[in-house]
Amino acid sequence: MTYDISAASVGQPVPGPFMPAPVPPNPAAAVSIRGLVKAFDRKVAVNGLALDIPVGSFYGLVGPNGAGKTTTLNMATGLLRPDAGSVMILGHDVWSDVNRAKREIGVMPQGEQIFDRLTGLQLLVYAGMLRGMKRDEVVRRAHDLLAAFDLKDAAGKMVVDYSAGMTKKICLATAMIHSPRILVLDEPFEAVDPVSSANLRDILVEYARTGGTVIISSHVMALVEKMCTHVAIVNRGQVCAAGTVDEVAAGGELEDRFMALVGGRHAAAKLDWLDGGAGSGPAAPDQPTAPGQPAVPGQPAASGQPAVPSQPAQTPEALR
Ligand SMILES: Nc1ncnc2c1ncn2[C@@H]1O[C@H](COP(=O)(O)OP(=O)(O)OP(=O)(O)O)[C@@H](O)[C@H]1O
């Protein structure tokens, strides 16, 4: 979800409905973001985003596709240089000392960013040794992680031969091997089976309990509501609500709050022709079906009503 900035210069936040008042960065936060901006060509992906993530929180970043979550996380973890704005990790500016910041953070790589011709065990040992860890310690931790993620039997198998869920789990494990103070996980539960998800949840909750900070992006609202302490709703490159999950849900379901803030439900969600063959499916060429008439005798005609009632559009301003 980006928009054109033809009237604005790239590198400056484009005034939008969620633009927060400038507040100095918070050095006590695990992550403190101010005025973050990133544009790709003329498209603004992140538009003056500001957010504080407390130490020890389990923080969920939610938002529609293209809202700017991944771009924000990439800039916060030193992987993508912002056009403007600042990010502090545990009181230190990320972009003035990227290597220092990277030591504090564990980032889950995407499947295409890993050396998948290594075995799972080799990949973990490689990731740990890249972080300057001693081989004995890395091997010990690698076996612990393989066991925790139910990958023991696949330890000697090349990652290229892993399933999507197994690949996700080994990527998660590489983010954890050096015991970082902050874990940044983009969609960590996608494609992971329920048992592994539950194990991962336990690991992450325990990690946060002992003072680690977990930041996840997710589209699964129920999961965020269940496991996160805090949540930020990101839309059009800005934060439109942030706080504890209870604060943001404001006495209702998080998903309802998300829908109300982000909008986007519409009558066009019904595809008249997609009816499972019950209604207006392929009519015989010599017997065209009249609009509103049943395509199969004895069957009700397609109603023409939206499958999902449209939500009244609420502007973010009205909700603030
Ligand atoms: N490297 C890139 N080049 C061009 N456009 C990009 C690039 N990366 C992201 N974008 C655009 O920036 C916008 C924000 O993308 P981003 O991946 O940050 O969104 P997201 O909230 O993570 O989305 P999703 O939930 O679908 O993963 C999108 O419109 C996307 O097309």
The ligand as an SDF file (V2000), in Angstrom:
LIG
                    3D

 31 33  0  0  0  0  0  0  0  0999 V2000
   12.9230   -3.2770   -2.9380 N   0  0  0  0  0  0  0  0  0  0  0  0
   11.7720   -2.6790   -3.2580 C   0  0  0  0  0  0  0  0  0  0  0  0
   11.6240   -2.0330   -4.4350 N   0  0  0  0  0  0  0  0  0  0  0  0
   10.4710   -1.4140   -4.7570 C   0  0  0  0  0  0  0  0  0  0  0  0
    9.3980   -1.3760   -3.9510 N   0  0  0  0  0  0  0  0  0  0  0  0
    9.4790   -2.0030   -2.7740 C   0  0  0  0  0  0  0  0  0  0  0  0
   10.6680   -2.6870   -2.3630 C   0  0  0  0  0  0  0  0  0  0  0  0
   10.4560   -3.2100   -1.1340 N   0  0  0  0  0  0  0  0  0  0  0  0
    9.2000   -2.8720   -0.7980 C   0  0  0  0  0  0  0  0  0  0  0  0
    8.6210   -2.1560   -1.7780 N   0  0  0  0  0  0  0  0  0  0  0  0
    7.2670   -1.5940   -1.7480 C   0  0  0  0  0  0  0  0  0  0  0  0
    7.1150   -0.9070   -0.5320 O   0  0  0  0  0  0  0  0  0  0  0  0
    5.8290   -1.1320   -0.0050 C   0  0  0  0  0  0  0  0  0  0  0  0
    5.9500   -1.6870    1.4050 C   0  0  0  0  0  0  0  0  0  0  0  0
    6.4320   -2.9980    1.2950 O   0  0  0  0  0  0  0  0  0  0  0  0
    6.7190   -3.8960    2.5680 P   0  0  0  0  0  0  0  0  0  0  0  0
    7.2870   -5.1780    2.0700 O   0  0  0  0  0  0  0  0  0  0  0  0
    7.4980   -3.1310    3.5530 O   0  0  0  0  0  0  0  0  0  0  0  0
    5.2480   -4.1120    3.1430 O   0  0  0  0  0  0  0  0  0  0  0  0
    4.7270   -5.1650    4.2320 P   0  0  0  0  0  0  0  0  0  0  0  0
    3.8790   -4.3890    5.1820 O   0  0  0  0  0  0  0  0  0  0  0  0
    5.8600   -5.9190    4.8090 O   0  0  0  0  0  0  0  0  0  0  0  0
    3.8220   -6.0850    3.3260 O   0  0  0  0  0  0  0  0  0  0  0  0
    3.4130   -7.6340    3.4830 P   0  0  0  0  0  0  0  0  0  0  0  0
    2.5110   -7.7050    4.6670 O   0  0  0  0  0  0  0  0  0  0  0  0
    2.6990   -7.9020    2.2010 O   0  0  0  0  0  0  0  0  0  0  0  0
    4.6650   -8.4350    3.6380 O   0  0  0  0  0  0  0  0  0  0  0  0
    5.1070   -2.0350   -0.9750 C   0  0  0  0  0  0  0  0  0  0  0  0
    4.3120   -1.2420   -1.8260 O   0  0  0  0  0  0  0  0  0  0  0  0
    6.2120   -2.6790   -1.7630 C   0  0  0  0  0  0  0  0  0  0  0  0
    5.8010   -2.9600   -3.0780 O   0  0  0  0  0  0  0  0  0  0  0  0
  1  2  1  0
  2  3  1  0
  2  7  2  0
  3  4  2  0
  4  5  1  0
  5  6  2  0
  6  7  1  0
  6 10  1  0
  7  8  1  0
  8  9  2  0
  9 10  1  0
 10 11  1  0
 11 12  1  0
 11 30  1  0
 12 13  1  0
 13 14  1  0
 13 28  1  0
 14 15  1  0
 15 16  1  0
 16 17  2  0
 16 18  1  0
 16 19  1  0
 19 20  1  0
 20 21  2  0
 20 22  1  0
 20 23  1  0
 23 24  1  0
 24 25  2  0
 24 26  1  0
 24 27  1  0
 28 29  1  0
 28 30  1  0
 30 31  1  0
M  END
$$$$
